[in-house]
Amino acid sequence: MKFLPEDAVERLLDPKEAVEVVEEVFRCKPESVMPPKAIVDLGDGDFRTMPAYCPDLDVAGVKIVNSHPKDPRAPRPPRRHGRPRPPRSRDRPTHLHHGRHHPHRPPHRRRLRRRHLATKHLTDDVRTIGIVGTGVQGRYQTLVHAEVFPVERVLAHDVSSEALEDSRRWVERELGLDVTELNEPTFDRADVIITCTPGRETVLNADDVPERCLINAVGADAPEKRELDDRLLLNATIVVDDRDQCAEAGEVSDLVRDGRLDKDDLIELAEIVRGEAEVHDDLVIFDTTGIALADVAVGAHVAEKAERLDVGIEIEPFELPWTEHARE
């Protein structure tokens, strides 16, 4: 079994390759197996397990994530356990990938592919992006959008003036983009608005956005989380990464539970990627809770590259080399 430390995954992962892999995942999604995520509440955080199997891509694995929003130093288990062969081969797992959020460093790009794939399929042109929540997630949302699209301007808001200023300096220094700091999350003009907050309370209202834009709602990935107000959701076309999962634990879950939004009216991104549905409305919201299929497939892609390049650490199954290097 081969263990891939975080820095090895960073070196092996090419953003454009990852977008292509995830796009193929959504084409294959109807034929894949992906049970709903299991969320275990830990009081001051939670952990989640998400198995997935994609027969068309010949990959299977389980994604394991935990979250401690109030304590970024909390110990975190490996985030991904992917293997490039399906269960029917009856062999043991072949690769274990390690990754974690750092309090002062952006997360792996592999966790951002779904949002940028949605942007690719749901809007024509991206010149101005709005960011609500300028922490770790917000910085990398900005970075990868700038890599994939011809972004010229960033509008940014955060409840923390210090985080907002830090993010502005980082974006201008690393990406060379103009950043306008907003005291309130009010966007007169933006092609794409990305909400990247902990999702514990509404941060974006219907009056805050232009008539025509795409909103990527990233923060609400559990039943108790919300970022968008009801009027905004009810006035928009809703696209989701997984209909059942978002209806249970996504941005739209409260409205579906209350009967104000029909689950069948949600459009899956896979339907758009496969050409089975089209979206031409002015206001579109992409509700993403994260699907294990994408992470497992990208993990398998990285594992194959690691095999070709002989990268990684050989270990006995489930005996992890928790060196100081792996913990950093």
C-alpha positions in Angstrom: 0.0 0.0 0.0 1.3 3.4 -0.9 0.9 6.5 1.3 0.9 9.9 -0.5 1.8 12.8 1.8 0.1 16.1 1.3 3.0 17.8 -0.5 3.2 14.8 -3.0 -0.5 15.2 -3.8 0.0 19.0 -4.4 2.9 18.3 -6.8 1.1 15.6 -8.7 -2.3 17.4 -9.1 -2.7 19.5 -12.2 -5.8 21.8 -12.0 -6.8 21.4 -15.6 -6.5 17.6 -15.4 -8.6 17.6 -12.3 -11.4 19.6 -14.0 -11.4 17.0 -16.8 -11.6 14.1 -14.4 -14.5 15.6 -12.5 -16.3 16.4 -15.7 -16.1 12.8 -16.6 -17.3 11.8 -13.1 -20.5 13.8 -13.7 -21.0 12.2 -17.0 -20.8 8.8 -15.3 -22.7 9.7 -12.2 -26.0 8.0 -13.0 -24.3 4.7 -13.3 -22.3 5.1 -10.2 -22.9 4.1 -6.6 -22.7 6.8 -3.9 -24.7 6.4 -0.6 -25.6 9.5 1.3 -22.8 10.9 3.5 -22.8 9.9 7.1 -22.2 12.8 9.5 -21.2 12.2 13.1 -21.6 15.2 15.4 -18.7 15.7 17.8 -20.0 18.6 19.7 -17.3 21.0 18.6 -17.1 19.7 15.1 -18.0 16.6 13.1 -16.6 13.9 10.9 -18.1 12.4 7.7 -17.6 9.3 5.7 -18.5 9.0 2.0 -18.0 5.8 0.0 -18.2 5.9 -3.8 -17.8 3.5 -6.8 -17.7 4.5 -10.4 -17.7 1.4 -12.7 -17.2 3.4 -15.9 -13.9 4.9 -14.5 -13.0 1.7 -12.7 -12.5 3.5 -9.3 -13.8 3.0 -5.8 -12.9 4.4 -2.5 -14.1 6.3 0.6 -13.7 10.0 1.4 -13.2 10.7 5.1 -13.4 14.3 6.3 -13.6 16.0 9.7 -14.2 19.6 10.6 -13.4 21.6 13.7 -14.2 25.2 12.6 -13.5 26.7 16.1 -10.1 25.0 16.4 -8.0 24.7 13.2 -5.3 22.9 15.1 -7.5 20.0 16.0 -6.1 16.7 14.8 -7.4 15.5 11.5 -7.4 12.0 10.0 -6.5 11.3 6.4 -9.0 13.0 4.1 -9.1 10.5 1.3 -8.7 6.8 0.8 -9.0 6.0 -2.9 -8.1 3.0 -4.9 -7.9 2.8 -8.7 -9.6 -0.7 -9.0 -13.2 -1.6 -8.2 -14.3 -3.9 -5.3 -14.8 -6.9 -7.6 -11.0 -7.3 -7.8 -11.1 -8.3 -4.1 -7.7 -6.9 -3.5 -6.8 -4.6 -0.7 -6.7 -0.8 -1.0 -3.7 0.5 -3.0 -3.4 4.1 -2.0 -4.0 6.4 0.9 -4.0 10.2 0.4 -3.4 12.6 3.2 -4.6 16.2 3.3 -5.7 18.7 5.9 -6.8 22.3 6.2 -4.0 24.6 7.5 -5.2 27.7 9.4 -3.0 30.0 7.3 -2.6 28.1 4.0 -5.2 27.5 1.2 -6.6 23.9 0.9 -5.8 21.5 -1.8 -7.1 22.4 -5.2 -8.6 19.0 -5.7 -11.4 20.0 -3.3 -12.5 22.9 -5.6 -13.1 21.2 -8.9 -16.9 20.9 -8.6 -17.4 24.7 -8.2 -15.3 25.5 -11.2 -16.9 22.9 -13.3 -20.3 24.4 -12.4 -19.0 27.8 -13.4 -17.8 26.4 -16.7 -21.3 25.0 -17.5 -23.6 27.6 -16.0 -22.2 30.9 -17.1 -20.8 32.3 -20.4 -18.2 34.8 -19.2 -16.4 35.4 -15.9 -14.6 38.7 -15.5 -15.7 39.8 -12.1 -16.1 37.4 -9.1 -17.5 38.1 -5.7 -16.3 36.4 -2.6 -18.2 36.2 0.7 -15.8 34.8 3.3 -12.1 35.5 2.6 -10.5 32.8 4.7 -8.6 29.8 3.4 -11.5 28.5 1.2 -12.2 32.0 -0.2 -8.6 32.5 -1.2 -8.4 29.3 -3.2 -11.8 29.8 -4.8 -10.3 33.1 -6.1 -7.1 31.4 -7.2 -8.6 28.6 -9.1 -11.3 30.8 -10.8 -8.4 33.0 -11.9 -6.6 30.0 -13.3 -9.5 28.7 -15.3 -11.3 32.0 -16.3 -10.2 35.4 -17.5 -10.9 37.1 -14.2 -10.1 40.8 -14.0 -11.6 42.0 -10.8 -12.5 40.6 -7.3 -15.1 42.0 -5.0 -14.6 40.7 -1.5 -16.4 40.8 1.8 -15.7 39.3 5.2 -17.0 40.0 8.7 -13.4 40.2 9.8 -11.7 43.3 8.5 -8.3 41.7 9.3 -9.2 38.6 7.2 -10.4 40.9 4.4 -7.2 42.9 4.4 -5.0 39.8 4.5 -6.9 38.3 1.6 -6.7 41.5 -0.5 -2.9 41.6 -0.1 -2.6 37.9 -0.9 -4.7 38.1 -4.1 -3.0 41.3 -5.3 0.5 39.8 -4.6 -0.1 36.2 -5.8 -2.6 36.8 -8.6 -2.1 40.4 -9.6 -5.8 41.1 -9.6 -7.6 44.2 -8.4 -9.6 43.7 -5.2 -12.4 45.9 -4.0 -13.2 45.4 -0.3 -16.9 45.6 0.6 -18.2 46.6 4.0 -21.4 44.7 3.2 -21.9 41.7 0.9 -23.8 43.8 -1.7 -22.7 43.1 -5.3 -23.9 45.6 -7.9 -22.1 43.7 -10.6 -20.6 40.3 -10.5 -20.6 37.4 -13.0 -20.1 34.8 -10.2 -20.5 35.1 -6.5 -19.0 32.5 -4.2 -20.1 32.1 -0.6 -17.4 30.4 1.5 -18.5 30.9 5.1 -19.0 28.4 7.9 -22.7 28.6 6.9 -24.2 29.1 10.4 -26.3 32.1 9.3 -27.6 33.8 6.2 -24.9 36.0 4.6 -26.4 36.8 1.2 -29.9 38.2 0.5 -31.9 38.6 -2.7 -31.3 42.4 -2.7 -27.5 41.8 -2.5 -27.0 40.4 -5.9 -27.4 41.6 -9.5 -30.3 40.3 -11.6 -28.0 38.2 -13.7 -25.3 36.1 -12.0 -24.2 32.6 -10.9 -24.0 32.0 -7.1 -21.8 29.1 -6.0 -22.9 28.2 -2.5 -20.0 26.4 -0.9 -20.4 26.7 2.9 -23.7 24.9 3.6 -22.8 21.2 3.6 -24.7 20.0 6.6 -28.4 20.2 7.7 -27.8 23.1 10.2 -26.0 25.3 7.8 -27.3 28.1 5.6 -25.8 31.0 3.6 -28.6 32.2 1.3 -32.0 33.7 2.3 -35.2 32.0 1.2 -36.3 34.7 -1.3 -33.0 34.4 -3.1 -33.3 30.6 -3.3 -37.0 30.7 -4.4 -36.3 33.2 -7.2 -33.4 31.3 -8.7 -32.9 28.2 -10.8 -31.2 25.7 -8.5 -28.5 23.3 -9.7 -27.0 20.8 -7.3 -24.2 18.3 -7.3 -26.4 15.6 -5.9 -30.2 15.9 -5.6 -30.8 13.6 -2.7 -27.8 14.8 -0.7 -28.6 18.5 -1.2 -32.2 18.0 -0.3 -31.1 16.4 2.9 -28.2 18.5 4.0 -27.6 21.3 1.5 -28.5 25.0 1.1 -32.0 24.0 -0.1 -32.7 21.4 2.6 -34.9 23.6 4.8 -37.1 24.7 1.8 -37.5 21.1 0.7 -38.3 19.9 4.2 -41.0 22.6 4.6 -42.5 21.8 1.2 -41.7 25.2 -0.3 -39.4 23.7 -2.8 -39.9 20.5 -4.7 -36.9 18.2 -4.8 -37.7 17.2 -8.3 -37.3 20.8 -9.5 -33.6 20.7 -8.6 -31.4 20.2 -11.6 -28.3 18.0 -11.2 -25.1 19.2 -12.6 -24.6 15.7 -14.2 -27.8 16.3 -16.3 -26.2 19.5 -17.7 -22.8 17.9 -18.3 -24.5 15.0 -20.1 -26.7 17.3 -22.2 -29.9 16.2 -20.7 -30.8 19.6 -19.3 -30.1 23.2 -20.0 -30.1 26.4 -17.9 -30.7 29.7 -19.5 -32.1 31.7 -16.6 -30.5 35.0 -15.4 -30.1 34.0 -11.7 -28.7 30.5 -11.1 -27.5 29.0 -7.8 -25.2 26.0 -7.6 -25.7 24.2 -4.3 -22.8 21.9 -3.6 -22.4 19.7 -0.6 -19.5 17.7 -2.0 -19.7 14.3 -3.6 -17.2 11.5 -2.9 -17.2 10.4 -6.5 -15.2 13.4 -7.6 -12.7 13.1 -4.8 -12.2 9.4 -5.2 -11.8 9.8 -9.0 -9.3 12.6 -8.7 -7.5 10.6 -6.0 -7.2 7.6 -8.3 -5.9 9.9 -11.1 -3.2 11.2 -8.7 -2.4 7.6 -7.6 -1.9 6.5 -11.2 0.5 9.4 -11.7 2.3 8.5 -8.5 2.8 4.9 -9.7 4.3 6.1 -13.0 6.6 8.5 -11.3 7.4 6.2 -8.3 6.2 8.8 -5.8 4.9 8.0 -2.3 5.9 5.9 0.7 5.4 2.1 0.8 3.7 1.1 4.1 2.0 -1.9 5.5 -1.8 -1.6 5.3 -3.2 0.7 7.9 0.2 1.3 9.6 0.5 5.0 8.9 3.9 6.8 8.9 2.8 9.7 11.0 6.1 11.5 10.9 6.5 15.2 11.7 6.6 15.7 7.9 3.2 14.1 7.4 1.7 16.1 10.3 2.9 19.5 9.1 
